C-alpha cells in the first residue's frame, strides 16, 4: 500500500494573489490535510472516509479524487494494476485551506508511487493544477505547489519548474482559524473587480517583487512590513462574518499580519512567537469560531506531500 499525506496551505499569502502560497503544519502534530492510500485490488474502486467525507458528493464519479484516478489510468498509466483508492477527507471544503488541492495532490502522489510512473515535478504540478481548476474555475498554482513541495512557493506557469522556493523565518507562528462555515471559491472570485487600474497593478507588482526579494535575502522583518492585500481582501472581507473585528483586534494581541487564507473564510494571523500566537488563538476561539470551526498554531511546513506509514 502507498499512503500519502498532503498538507493544508495558505493561498495568496496576502501579497501574492494567485502566485504565492505556503504549506502549513500545526505545532501539535495534527495532520491538517488529506490522506490518500492506493493498494492493489481486483478492480479499480474508490472509497471516501474521514471527518468531512459526508460533505462530499456520495457518488464516486463526482469525487475529485476518483476523477483523478480515471484520468491517471486513461492518460498516464494505462497498464497500472487495478487499484483501490481511499481518500481520508480531513479538511472541510470551501475553507480557504486548499481542501481540493489536498485531495488532488495526495491522490496523484499516491498513484504515481503505486504505478511507479516517476513523473517529473512539472508533469505532476500540471496534472494537479488541471484538476484543482475544476473546483476553482481556473488553473491556480498557489495551493497546489506548496501543498506538493512544502514551504513558501512563488508559483506560476512562467516560473521555471512551476515553483521557486523562498526562505522563511523559522520563528514565525501562524494562527489559522476556520470559522466553521464554507465560502464557495467561485463566489469569492466573483466579487473581485474584472480589471485593475494601472496604479493598482503597478503597486501590486512592486509589493510582490520586493517582498520576494527581501525574503530571498533573509530580510524577514522588512518583508513582513509589506504584507498587505489590496487586490482581493477589500472585496472578500464583507463575505466573511467576523473578519473585520478580527482584523482590528488581533494586532493588539501581537499579530504582525492578519489576512484571508486563500479565498476564505479561514483567516491567518502571523505572529513573531508562540506566546503572541496563543493570545490570538484564544481570541479567535472566543469570537471568530462557531461550533464547527477550529484553529491551529502552525509553522510553515517544509516537507509538503509525503508518504506516511499505517498508524501515523
C-alpha positions in Angstrom: 0.0 0.0 0.0 1.1 3.5 -0.8 -0.3 6.1 1.6 0.4 9.8 1.2 -0.4 12.9 3.2 -0.9 16.4 1.6 -0.9 19.4 4.0 -3.2 22.4 4.1 -1.9 25.6 2.6 -2.5 29.3 2.6 -3.1 30.6 -0.9 -2.2 34.2 -2.0 -0.2 34.6 1.3 -1.5 38.1 1.5 0.8 39.8 -1.0 0.9 37.2 -3.8 -2.6 36.9 -5.3 -2.7 33.6 -7.3 1.1 33.5 -7.2 2.3 32.8 -3.6 1.4 30.0 -1.3 2.6 28.4 1.9 2.2 24.9 3.3 1.3 24.8 7.0 1.8 22.3 9.8 0.2 22.6 13.3 2.8 22.6 16.1 0.9 19.9 18.0 1.5 17.4 15.2 -2.1 17.3 13.9 -2.3 16.1 10.3 -4.0 19.1 8.8 -4.7 18.0 5.3 -5.9 14.9 3.4 -4.6 11.3 3.3 -4.9 9.1 0.2 -3.9 5.4 0.0 -3.5 3.3 -3.1 -3.4 -0.5 -2.8 -3.8 -3.5 -5.1 -7.3 -4.7 -5.8 -9.2 -7.0 -8.2 -10.7 -4.0 -10.0 -10.5 -0.2 -9.7 -12.6 1.0 -6.8 -12.8 4.1 -4.6 -13.8 4.9 -1.0 -14.1 8.3 0.8 -13.8 8.3 4.6 -12.8 10.8 7.3 -14.4 13.6 9.3 -15.5 15.6 6.2 -16.4 12.7 3.9 -20.1 13.3 4.4 -19.8 16.8 2.9 -18.6 15.5 -0.4 -20.9 14.0 -3.2 -21.9 10.5 -2.4 -21.2 9.2 -5.9 -17.7 8.2 -6.7 -17.9 9.7 -10.2 -18.5 13.1 -8.7 -15.5 12.9 -6.3 -12.4 14.9 -7.5 -10.0 12.2 -6.2 -11.8 9.5 -8.2 -11.8 11.7 -11.3 -8.0 11.9 -10.8 -7.8 8.1 -10.8 -9.8 7.8 -14.0 -7.7 10.4 -15.7 -4.4 8.9 -14.5 -5.3 5.5 -15.9 -6.6 6.9 -19.2 -3.7 9.3 -19.9 -0.7 8.4 -17.7 -0.6 4.7 -16.8 -3.0 2.6 -18.8 -1.1 -0.6 -17.7 -1.3 0.3 -14.0 -2.6 -2.7 -11.9 -6.1 -2.4 -10.6 -6.2 -0.2 -7.5 -8.3 0.6 -4.5 -8.1 4.3 -3.9 -9.1 5.6 -0.4 -9.5 9.3 0.3 -9.4 10.3 4.0 -11.0 13.7 3.9 -9.6 15.7 6.8 -10.2 19.2 5.6 -13.6 21.0 5.1 -14.5 22.1 1.6 -14.7 25.8 1.0 -12.4 26.5 3.9 -9.7 28.5 2.2 -7.1 26.0 3.2 -6.6 24.3 -0.1 -9.0 21.5 0.5 -9.5 20.5 -3.1 -5.7 20.9 -3.7 -5.0 18.5 -0.8 -7.3 15.8 -2.3 -5.8 16.2 -5.8 -2.1 16.3 -4.7 -2.4 13.4 -2.3 -4.2 11.3 -5.0 -1.7 11.9 -7.8 1.3 11.4 -5.4 -0.2 8.1 -4.3 -0.9 6.9 -7.8 2.5 8.0 -9.1 4.1 5.9 -6.4 1.7 3.0 -6.8 2.2 2.8 -10.6 5.9 3.7 -10.4 5.5 6.2 -13.2 8.1 8.6 -11.7 6.6 11.8 -13.3 8.7 14.9 -13.2 7.9 17.8 -10.9 6.5 19.9 -13.7 4.4 16.9 -15.0 2.9 16.4 -11.5 2.1 20.0 -10.9 0.5 20.4 -14.3 -1.7 17.3 -13.7 -2.6 18.7 -10.3 -3.4 22.2 -11.5 -5.7 20.8 -14.2 -7.9 19.1 -11.6 -7.8 21.7 -8.9 -9.0 24.1 -11.6 -12.2 22.0 -11.9 -13.2 23.3 -8.5 -11.9 26.9 -8.6 -12.8 27.5 -12.2 -9.3 28.2 -13.4 -5.8 26.7 -13.0 -4.2 28.2 -9.9 -0.9 27.0 -8.5 -0.7 28.8 -5.2 -2.3 25.9 -3.2 -1.1 23.1 -5.4 2.6 23.9 -5.4 3.2 24.5 -1.7 0.9 21.5 -0.8 3.1 19.3 -3.1 6.5 20.7 -2.4 6.2 22.3 1.0 7.5 25.7 2.2 6.7 29.1 0.8 6.5 29.0 -3.0 6.3 31.6 -5.7 4.5 29.7 -8.4 3.0 30.2 -11.9 3.2 28.8 -15.4 6.1 31.2 -16.3 8.2 30.2 -13.3 10.8 27.5 -14.0 9.5 24.1 -12.9 6.4 26.0 -11.9 7.9 26.9 -8.5 10.6 28.9 -6.8 11.0 28.2 -3.1 11.5 31.2 -0.7 13.3 31.0 2.6 11.1 31.8 5.7 11.7 32.9 9.3 11.6 29.7 11.3 10.3 31.7 14.4 7.1 32.7 12.6 4.0 31.2 14.0 0.7 31.3 12.0 -2.6 31.0 13.7 -5.1 29.7 11.2 -8.8 29.8 12.1 -11.6 28.2 10.1 -14.8 29.9 11.4 -17.0 26.8 10.8 -18.8 27.9 7.6 -17.9 27.4 4.0 -17.3 30.1 1.4 -17.6 28.9 -2.2 -14.4 29.7 -4.2 -16.3 30.7 -7.3 -18.4 33.1 -5.2 -15.3 34.6 -3.7 -13.8 35.1 -7.1 -17.0 36.6 -8.5 -16.7 39.6 -6.2 -13.3 40.6 -7.5 -13.1 43.5 -9.9 -12.6 42.4 -13.6 -9.8 44.9 -14.1 -7.2 46.8 -12.1 -6.3 50.4 -12.5 -2.7 50.9 -13.8 -1.7 52.4 -10.4 -3.0 49.4 -8.5 -1.4 46.9 -10.9 2.0 48.6 -10.6 1.7 48.7 -6.8 0.9 45.0 -6.7 3.9 44.2 -8.9 6.2 46.3 -6.7 4.9 44.9 -3.5 5.2 41.2 -4.5 8.6 41.6 -6.2 10.0 43.5 -3.3 8.6 41.0 -0.8 10.1 38.0 -2.6 13.5 39.6 -3.0 13.6 40.6 0.7 12.6 37.1 1.7 15.4 35.7 -0.5 17.8 38.0 1.3 16.5 36.8 4.7 15.3 40.3 5.5 12.2 38.9 7.0 11.1 41.9 9.1 11.3 44.2 6.1 9.4 41.7 4.0 6.7 41.4 6.7 6.1 45.1 6.7 5.0 44.8 3.1 2.3 42.2 3.8 -0.9 43.9 2.7 -3.6 42.7 0.3 -5.2 45.4 -1.8 -6.3 43.1 -4.6 -8.7 40.6 -3.0 -9.2 41.3 0.7 -11.2 44.5 0.4 -13.8 42.7 -1.8 -13.9 39.4 0.1 -13.8 40.6 3.7 -17.5 41.6 3.7 -18.4 38.0 2.8 -16.7 36.7 6.0 -18.7 37.3 9.2 -16.4 38.4 12.0 -13.4 39.1 9.8 -13.5 42.9 10.2 -13.4 42.6 14.0 -10.5 40.1 13.9 -8.6 42.4 11.6 -8.9 45.2 14.2 -8.4 43.1 17.4 -5.6 40.7 16.6 -2.8 43.2 16.1 -3.4 44.5 19.6 -2.7 40.9 20.8 0.6 40.6 18.9 -0.4 39.7 15.3 2.0 41.2 12.9 -0.2 40.5 9.9 -3.8 39.4 9.6 -5.2 38.3 6.2 -7.5 35.9 4.5 -6.3 32.4 3.7 -6.9 31.8 0.0 -10.5 32.7 -0.8 -11.6 32.5 2.8 -13.3 32.2 5.2 -10.2 30.9 7.1 -8.0 33.7 8.3 -4.4 33.6 9.3 -2.6 35.7 11.9 1.2 35.8 11.5 3.0 36.2 14.9 6.6 36.6 15.9 6.4 33.9 18.6 4.2 31.3 20.1 3.1 33.4 23.1 1.6 36.0 20.8 0.1 33.3 18.7 -1.6 31.7 21.8 -3.2 35.1 22.7 -4.5 35.4 19.1 -5.8 31.9 19.1 -7.7 32.4 22.3 -9.4 35.5 20.9 -10.3 33.7 17.7 -11.8 30.7 19.7 -14.0 33.1 21.6 -15.1 35.5 18.9 -14.5 34.0 15.4 -15.3 30.3 15.5 -18.7 28.7 15.7 -19.2 25.1 17.0 -18.0 23.7 13.7 -14.8 25.8 13.5 -11.3 25.1 14.5 -7.9 26.8 14.9 -4.3 25.7 15.0 -1.0 27.4 15.7 1.2 26.4 12.8 4.6 26.8 11.3 5.3 26.8 7.6 5.6 23.1 6.7 9.0 22.5 4.9 8.1 18.9 3.7 4.9 19.2 1.7 3.4 15.9 0.5 5.0 12.8 1.9 4.5 9.1 2.2 3.3 8.1 5.7 3.1 4.7 7.3 0.0 3.0 8.6 -1.0 4.3 12.0 0.5 7.8 11.6 
